[in-house]
Every structure is written in structure tokens, then in C-alpha cells.
Amino acid sequence: MPQKVNFYSTPTSAYVHIPFCRRRCFYCDFPISVVGDRLRGETSGTISQYVEVLTQEIATAPRLGQPLKTIFFGGGTPSLLSIEQLQQILTALEQHFGILPGAEISMEMDPGTFDLAHIAGYRSLGVNRVSLGIQAFQEELLKLAGRSHSIADIFAAVELVRKVEIPEFSLDLISGLPHQSLEQWQDSLAKALAIAPTHISIYDLTIEPGTAFGRYYEPGANPLPTDETTVKMYQMAQQVLTDAGYEHYEISNYAQSGHQCQHNRVYWENRPYYGFGMGAASYIEGKRFTRPRKTKEYYAWVKAGCVVDCEITPLNEVLLETLMLGLRLAEGVSLAALAADFSEAKLEELHKFLKPYFAKGWVEVINGRLRLTDPQGFLFSNVVLADLFSKFGE
């Protein structure tokens, strides 16, 4: 009989939010602070102050007994940190939790924000996975998206990553950008494959309220690509990347064999994790908590002692989260584990509810695992998940 999952087990992963960017991209609704094109960690008192407050938060976190297996520096633009600032944060994590030898330490980086000395320093501190925010390989699309880097910056950054021999290397691309054509998308995929990273992430543009794109464009209207075109972009990426030997292991992610992002799998498998920094979320002892999204409020929260006031997630919500996250993975979720964690009756109810999607070919069961089909089920995942929430979120 399968073991029940302990949703309240000890976290062994930590997300660290570094909110600083040279400028805000036109699609971005993340909690960030803009520092301009000339400042970075070595020259910005704002960044130095943030790192001090961040390490104070880490020092006050509950210490639940196991060292960290994965650490992910996201943003923002973590590659604006100085080597000393990254060392300060890693030292705080090591002293408070411990870090396992060989732990996956990931860092999001933007082209044009680091040089050889920086990336060599990051590497010496244990960074062994880099996620490079390319987004597009066309100058006009980079400008339309508000990116601060050029095509030349992309290739220079790739050369630096190779020079210091970062073992895990991901490229991020965005489909569905304004004025983006199928030909441009095909060209971006080809250029990404020519670089041959171990991992590629493909994100479909979402128009968020409050962003520049949210002010400029109506979702689904010109100059955004039509739904038909974005579907073709998704199908093209799936075909081109899998033909090149990449595993489509998650809705938006592709990896060479043995090179999946271990930290992100923690989220998709609905396992607990620590979160640190402005706007960061954590999932500890069955409780989800998101920190203040603005600098002043975040600093005041840390100064007040980092008090977390939230309730344990109800079991029905845990089921929905497990399905919402687990169905993003190509292997889906184990039916036996679902039955053990949430009852056979709940599993029968779920199976009955999903019958129309089995008939459409969007959902299937393979080797005892419930999963979305690739690419059709992945394409219509929002429909399936929205209906699941409507049914089981009552």
C-alpha cells in the first residue's frame, strides 16, 4: 500500500528573492525595485541594505532540522548582486540551515548584467545552475518587451557561462509577444538549440493588469498573435525541442536527460519550501505565506520579527493544489498516492468528473498515473484545472 505523503514534512529547499532590475520589463508584475543601468550590488546602497534585511529574515526563520538540497535565487535580477553579497546570503543559509554538499544552487541571470569576474565568483560560491533570461533572439522584440539587453549581450553571456563551466544551464524564451511571428519564433528556437543548453523554459505571454503591456494591449487583440498562432507556437516548440532530444517534462519546461530543475520540482510535487525576501512565498508545516510585496512594508515586517499569521491549508485545498501543480508534470500524479492521501471515494469522484476530458483525449492514465496528454492536454490545461477548481473548490 502506498505511503501517505507528509505535507507537513521538513523543507529542504529555499527560494530567495532578489528584487532589483535595471528596468521593469513591459510584461512584468513581479515585486521588483528598479535601480537603473549603472548601479549594481557593489555601488548601490539600496541593494546592500536589502541584503542586510534579507539575512536578518533568514536568521529568524524556523529551523526544522534538515540541510538544504536546493536553493533558487530568483528576481528581479540576482546577477546584479556583488560576489560578497551572494556570499553573505549563502553564509546566512549555511549557518542557519546547513547546505548539503552538491546542493543544486540556481541563479536567474540577465545578459549584460555580469562579467567574467562576477560569474566566476558566483561559481566559486557553489552556483551550479544558471537560468539565463533571453526571451527572444530578435532586437525588435527585445525592445518591444522592454528588455535591457541586446542580441550581442546574449551570446556574450552564453560564452561566459561556458567559460566558467556552469554544469546546469537553462535558457528562457517567451512566445506570444506583440508582433511576434511564427517565423521569428522558429528562428528563436533554432538559435536556442544551436547554443545547446541543458534546459529550456518556454513561457507564453500573459497580459497582467497594472503592467505596461496591460495598459498598451487588450488580451487577444492586435498586435498580439492570435490564439491560433500561439497554439502553433506551443506545438512548434514541443515538436522542435523533443525532436532535438529534450524531454518535455513540464508544461513550460524541457530538459536534456538528467537535467531537470530539481528546485522547481519541489513546487510541482507540492512539497514544502522556505521563501525569503520581498514578495517571496513559503510553504511550511502546511501553511502558505507570502511576504509583503513592497520594500518599506517588507522591511517593517522583518523589523517586527517576521510574524507569520496564517492557517494550515485545508485538505480539500491541498488536493486541488496537488492536482494543479502535479498535472503540470509530464508524468502527472500517482493515483495510488491520491487515494492514500485523500481517500478512494475522492479518487472515484475525480475520475467520474474527468470523464469528458478522457473522451476529448486531454487526460489519460498511464502506469497508474493521471496525466495531461502532450501537447493537447497541456494546451487545454487551464480549462481542465479551472473546472477542477469549480468542482472541488466548493
C-alpha positions as CSV (number, residue, x, y, z in Angstrom):
1,M,0.0,0.0,0.0
2,P,1.4,3.4,-0.9
3,Q,2.7,5.7,1.8
4,K,0.8,8.8,2.7
5,V,2.5,12.0,1.7
6,N,3.6,14.1,4.7
7,F,2.5,17.5,3.5
8,Y,4.0,19.0,6.7
9,S,7.4,17.4,6.3
10,T,10.7,19.4,6.8
11,P,11.5,21.7,3.9
12,T,14.9,21.1,2.2
13,S,14.6,23.9,-0.4
14,A,14.8,27.6,-0.2
15,Y,13.7,30.4,-2.6
16,V,15.5,33.7,-2.2
17,H,14.0,36.8,-3.9
18,I,16.4,39.4,-5.2
19,P,14.1,42.2,-6.4
20,F,16.4,44.5,-8.3
21,C,16.3,45.2,-12.0
22,R,17.8,47.7,-14.3
23,R,14.4,48.5,-15.6
24,R,10.9,46.9,-15.4
25,C,10.1,44.8,-18.5
26,F,6.7,45.7,-20.0
27,Y,5.2,42.3,-19.1
28,C,6.4,42.1,-15.5
29,D,4.2,42.2,-12.5
30,F,6.8,40.7,-10.0
31,P,7.7,42.6,-6.9
32,I,10.9,44.4,-8.0
33,S,12.8,47.7,-7.5
34,V,14.4,49.5,-10.5
35,V,18.0,50.6,-9.9
36,G,18.8,51.9,-13.4
37,D,21.5,50.8,-15.9
38,R,24.6,52.0,-13.9
39,L,24.1,50.6,-10.4
40,R,24.6,47.1,-9.2
41,G,25.5,45.4,-5.9
42,E,28.9,46.9,-5.5
43,T,27.7,50.5,-5.9
44,S,24.1,50.5,-4.6
45,G,23.4,51.3,-1.0
46,T,19.8,50.2,-1.7
47,I,20.9,46.6,-2.6
48,S,23.3,46.5,0.3
49,Q,20.5,47.4,2.7
50,Y,18.2,44.8,1.2
51,V,20.8,42.1,1.7
52,E,21.2,43.1,5.3
53,V,17.5,42.8,5.9
54,L,17.2,39.6,4.0
55,T,19.9,37.9,6.0
56,Q,18.1,39.1,9.2
57,E,14.9,37.4,8.0
58,I,16.8,34.1,7.3
59,A,18.3,34.2,10.8
60,T,14.8,34.4,12.3
61,A,13.3,31.5,10.2
62,P,12.1,28.3,11.9
63,R,14.9,25.8,11.9
64,L,13.3,22.4,11.2
65,G,16.3,20.1,11.2
66,Q,17.4,19.2,7.7
67,P,20.0,20.9,5.5
68,L,19.1,22.4,2.1
69,K,19.2,20.3,-1.0
70,T,18.2,23.1,-3.4
71,I,18.4,26.9,-3.3
72,F,17.0,29.2,-6.0
73,F,17.9,32.9,-6.4
74,G,15.1,34.5,-8.4
75,G,14.0,38.0,-9.2
76,G,14.3,40.6,-10.3
77,T,17.9,40.1,-11.5
78,P,20.1,38.2,-9.0
79,S,23.1,38.7,-11.2
80,L,23.1,42.4,-10.0
81,L,24.4,41.1,-6.7
82,S,28.1,41.5,-5.9
83,I,30.1,38.4,-5.1
84,E,30.3,39.5,-1.5
85,Q,26.6,40.0,-1.2
86,L,25.8,36.5,-2.6
87,Q,28.4,35.1,-0.2
88,Q,26.7,36.9,2.7
89,I,23.3,35.3,1.8
90,L,24.7,31.8,1.3
91,T,26.6,32.1,4.6
92,A,23.4,33.0,6.4
93,L,21.6,30.0,4.9
94,E,24.5,27.7,5.7
95,Q,24.7,28.9,9.3
96,H,21.0,28.7,9.9
97,F,20.0,25.5,8.0
98,G,23.1,23.9,6.5
99,I,23.6,23.2,2.8
100,L,24.2,19.7,1.6
101,P,27.4,19.1,-0.5
102,G,26.5,19.2,-4.1
103,A,23.2,21.0,-3.5
104,E,21.5,22.5,-6.6
105,I,22.1,26.3,-6.3
106,S,20.3,28.1,-9.1
107,M,20.6,31.7,-10.1
108,E,18.5,33.7,-12.6
109,M,20.7,36.0,-14.7
110,D,20.1,38.5,-17.4
111,P,22.5,39.1,-20.3
112,G,24.6,42.2,-19.9
113,T,24.4,42.3,-16.1
114,F,27.5,40.3,-15.2
115,D,31.1,39.9,-16.4
116,L,33.6,37.1,-16.2
117,A,34.7,38.1,-12.7
118,H,31.1,38.0,-11.4
119,I,30.1,34.7,-12.8
120,A,33.4,33.1,-11.8
121,G,32.8,34.4,-8.3
122,Y,29.3,33.0,-8.2
123,R,30.6,29.7,-9.5
124,S,33.2,29.6,-6.7
125,L,30.5,30.1,-4.1
126,G,28.6,27.0,-5.3
127,V,26.2,28.3,-8.0
128,N,25.9,25.3,-10.3
129,R,22.8,26.2,-12.3
130,V,22.1,29.3,-14.3
131,S,18.8,30.4,-15.8
132,L,19.5,33.0,-18.5
133,G,16.6,35.3,-19.4
134,I,16.9,35.5,-23.2
135,Q,13.2,35.9,-24.0
136,A,13.8,36.5,-27.8
137,F,16.5,36.5,-30.4
138,Q,15.2,39.5,-32.3
139,E,16.3,43.0,-31.4
140,E,12.9,44.5,-32.2
141,L,11.1,42.1,-29.9
142,L,13.6,42.7,-27.1
143,K,12.9,46.4,-27.4
144,L,9.1,45.9,-27.6
145,A,9.3,43.8,-24.4
146,G,11.3,46.5,-22.6
147,R,14.4,44.3,-22.1
148,S,17.7,46.0,-21.3
149,H,19.9,43.6,-23.2
150,S,20.8,43.1,-26.9
151,I,21.4,40.0,-29.1
152,A,25.2,40.6,-28.7
153,D,24.7,40.6,-24.9
154,I,23.0,37.2,-25.2
155,F,25.9,35.5,-26.9
156,A,28.5,37.2,-24.7
157,A,26.6,35.9,-21.6
158,V,26.5,32.4,-23.1
159,E,30.2,32.5,-23.6
160,L,30.8,33.5,-20.0
161,V,28.6,30.7,-18.7
162,R,30.6,28.2,-20.8
163,K,33.9,29.7,-19.8
164,V,33.4,29.0,-16.1
165,E,31.8,25.6,-16.8
166,I,28.4,26.0,-15.1
167,P,27.1,22.4,-15.3
168,E,23.4,23.2,-15.5
169,F,22.4,25.9,-17.9
170,S,18.8,27.0,-18.9
171,L,17.5,29.5,-21.5
172,D,14.2,31.3,-21.0
173,L,12.1,32.2,-24.1
174,I,8.7,33.9,-24.3
175,S,6.1,33.1,-27.0
176,G,3.1,35.3,-27.9
177,L,4.9,38.6,-27.8
178,P,3.4,41.6,-29.6
179,H,4.1,41.5,-33.4
180,Q,5.9,38.1,-32.9
181,S,5.6,35.9,-36.0
182,L,5.8,32.1,-36.4
183,E,9.0,32.7,-38.4
184,Q,10.6,34.7,-35.6
185,W,9.6,32.0,-33.1
186,Q,11.1,29.3,-35.3
187,D,14.3,31.3,-35.5
188,S,14.4,31.8,-31.7
189,L,14.0,28.0,-31.2
190,A,16.7,27.3,-33.7
191,K,19.2,29.7,-32.1
192,A,18.4,28.3,-28.7
193,L,19.1,24.8,-29.9
194,A,22.4,26.0,-31.5
195,I,23.5,27.1,-28.1
196,A,22.6,23.7,-26.7
197,P,21.8,24.5,-23.1
198,T,20.9,21.6,-20.8
199,H,17.4,23.1,-20.2
200,I,15.0,25.4,-22.0
201,S,11.9,27.1,-20.5
202,I,9.1,28.3,-22.8
203,Y,6.6,30.8,-21.4
204,D,3.5,32.0,-23.1
205,L,3.0,35.7,-22.6
206,T,0.3,36.6,-20.1
207,I,-1.0,40.2,-20.1
208,E,-1.2,41.2,-16.5
209,P,-3.2,44.2,-15.1
210,G,-1.0,47.0,-14.0
211,T,1.9,46.2,-16.3
212,A,2.9,48.3,-19.3
213,F,1.5,45.6,-21.6
214,G,-1.7,45.6,-19.6
215,R,-2.1,49.3,-20.4
216,Y,-1.0,49.0,-24.1
217,Y,-2.8,45.9,-25.2
218,E,-6.2,44.1,-24.9
219,P,-5.7,40.4,-24.4
220,G,-6.3,38.6,-27.7
221,A,-6.3,41.8,-29.8
222,N,-3.7,43.1,-32.3
223,P,-0.7,43.4,-32.3
224,L,-0.7,40.3,-30.1
225,P,-0.6,37.0,-32.0
226,T,-3.9,35.3,-32.4
227,D,-4.8,32.3,-30.2
228,E,-4.4,30.1,-33.3
229,T,-0.8,31.4,-33.7
230,T,0.1,31.0,-30.1
231,V,-1.2,27.4,-30.2
232,K,1.0,26.8,-33.3
233,M,4.0,28.3,-31.4
234,Y,3.4,25.9,-28.5
235,Q,3.1,22.9,-30.8
236,M,6.2,24.0,-32.8
237,A,8.3,24.3,-29.6
238,Q,7.1,20.9,-28.5
239,Q,7.9,19.3,-31.8
240,V,11.3,21.1,-32.4
241,L,12.6,20.6,-28.9
242,T,11.6,17.0,-28.4
243,D,12.9,16.1,-31.9
244,A,16.2,17.6,-30.7
245,G,16.3,15.2,-27.7
246,Y,14.8,17.4,-25.0
247,E,12.3,15.8,-22.6
248,H,9.1,17.8,-22.3
249,Y,8.9,17.1,-18.6
250,E,6.6,20.0,-17.5
251,I,4.1,22.2,-19.4
252,S,6.7,25.0,-19.9
253,N,10.0,23.2,-19.4
254,Y,12.3,21.0,-21.5
255,A,15.5,19.3,-20.4
256,Q,18.2,17.0,-21.7
257,S,18.1,13.7,-19.9
258,G,19.2,14.0,-16.2
259,H,19.0,17.9,-16.3
260,Q,15.5,18.7,-14.9
261,C,15.4,21.6,-12.4
262,Q,15.2,19.9,-9.0
263,H,14.1,23.0,-7.2
264,N,11.1,23.6,-9.4
265,R,10.1,20.0,-9.0
266,V,9.6,20.8,-5.3
267,Y,6.8,23.2,-6.3
268,W,5.2,20.9,-8.8
269,E,5.2,18.0,-6.4
270,N,3.6,20.2,-3.7
271,R,6.4,19.7,-1.3
272,P,7.2,22.3,1.5
273,Y,9.9,25.0,0.9
274,Y,11.2,28.1,2.6
275,G,10.8,31.5,0.9
276,F,12.9,34.6,1.8
277,G,12.8,38.2,0.6
278,M,10.3,40.8,-0.6
279,G,7.2,39.1,-2.0
280,A,8.5,35.6,-1.6
281,A,6.1,32.8,-0.8
282,S,6.8,29.8,1.5
283,Y,5.0,26.6,2.3
284,I,6.0,25.3,5.8
285,E,4.2,22.9,8.1
286,G,1.1,23.0,5.9
287,K,0.9,26.8,5.8
288,R,1.4,29.1,2.8
289,F,2.6,32.6,3.4
290,T,3.6,35.4,1.0
291,R,5.7,38.3,2.3
292,P,4.9,42.0,1.7
293,R,5.5,43.0,-1.9
294,K,6.8,46.5,-1.3
295,T,10.2,47.3,0.2
296,K,9.0,49.6,3.0
297,E,6.4,47.1,4.2
298,Y,8.8,44.1,3.9
299,Y,11.5,45.9,6.0
300,A,8.9,46.8,8.6
301,W,7.7,43.1,8.7
302,V,11.3,41.9,9.3
303,K,11.9,44.6,11.9
304,A,8.7,43.5,13.7
305,G,10.1,39.9,14.0
306,C,8.8,38.2,10.8
307,V,5.5,37.2,12.4
308,V,3.6,34.7,10.2
309,D,-0.1,34.6,10.9
310,C,-1.9,32.1,8.6
311,E,-3.8,28.9,8.9
312,I,-3.0,25.3,7.8
313,T,-4.2,24.7,4.3
314,P,-7.5,22.6,4.4
315,L,-7.2,19.1,3.0
316,N,-9.5,19.9,0.1
317,E,-7.3,22.8,-1.0
318,V,-4.3,20.6,-0.7
319,L,-5.9,18.2,-3.1
320,L,-6.6,21.0,-5.6
321,E,-3.0,22.3,-5.2
322,T,-1.6,18.8,-5.7
323,L,-3.6,18.4,-8.9
324,M,-3.0,21.9,-10.2
325,L,0.8,21.5,-9.7
326,G,1.2,17.8,-10.4
327,L,-0.7,17.8,-13.6
328,R,1.9,20.3,-15.0
329,L,4.4,17.5,-15.0
330,A,4.5,15.0,-17.9
331,E,4.3,12.1,-15.5
332,G,1.3,13.6,-13.8
333,V,0.2,12.4,-10.4
334,S,0.1,8.9,-8.8
335,L,-3.5,7.6,-8.5
336,A,-2.4,5.3,-5.6
337,A,-0.9,8.3,-3.8
338,L,-4.0,10.4,-4.3
339,A,-6.1,7.5,-2.9
340,A,-3.8,7.2,0.1
341,D,-3.7,10.9,0.8
342,F,-7.3,11.9,0.1
343,S,-9.4,8.6,0.1
344,E,-10.6,6.2,-2.6
345,A,-14.0,7.9,-2.6
346,K,-12.4,11.2,-3.6
347,L,-10.4,9.4,-6.3
348,E,-13.6,7.9,-7.7
349,E,-15.3,11.3,-7.7
350,L,-12.3,12.8,-9.5
351,H,-12.3,10.1,-12.2
352,K,-16.0,10.5,-12.8
353,F,-15.6,14.2,-13.1
354,L,-12.8,13.9,-15.7
355,K,-14.6,11.5,-18.0
356,P,-15.4,14.2,-20.6
357,Y,-11.7,15.1,-20.8
358,F,-10.7,11.5,-21.2
359,A,-13.1,11.4,-24.2
360,K,-11.5,14.5,-25.7
361,G,-8.0,13.0,-25.4
362,W,-6.8,15.7,-23.0
363,V,-6.4,13.4,-19.9
364,E,-5.2,9.8,-19.7
365,V,-4.0,7.3,-17.2
366,I,-0.6,5.6,-17.9
367,N,1.1,3.2,-15.5
368,G,-1.2,4.2,-12.6
369,R,-0.6,7.9,-13.1
370,L,-3.2,10.6,-14.0
371,R,-1.7,13.0,-16.5
372,L,-2.5,15.5,-19.2
373,T,-1.6,14.4,-22.8
374,D,1.2,16.2,-24.7
375,P,0.6,18.5,-26.5
376,Q,-3.3,18.7,-26.5
377,G,-3.8,18.2,-22.7
378,F,-1.1,20.7,-21.9
379,L,-2.7,23.2,-24.3
380,F,-6.1,22.9,-22.6
381,S,-4.7,22.6,-19.1
382,N,-6.3,25.9,-18.0
383,V,-9.7,24.6,-19.0
384,V,-9.3,21.3,-17.1
385,L,-7.9,22.9,-14.0
386,A,-10.5,25.7,-13.9
387,D,-13.2,23.1,-14.0
388,L,-11.5,21.1,-11.2
389,F,-11.4,24.1,-9.0
390,S,-15.1,24.8,-9.8
391,K,-16.0,21.3,-8.8
392,F,-13.7,20.6,-5.8
393,G,-13.1,24.1,-4.5
394,E,-16.6,24.3,-3.1
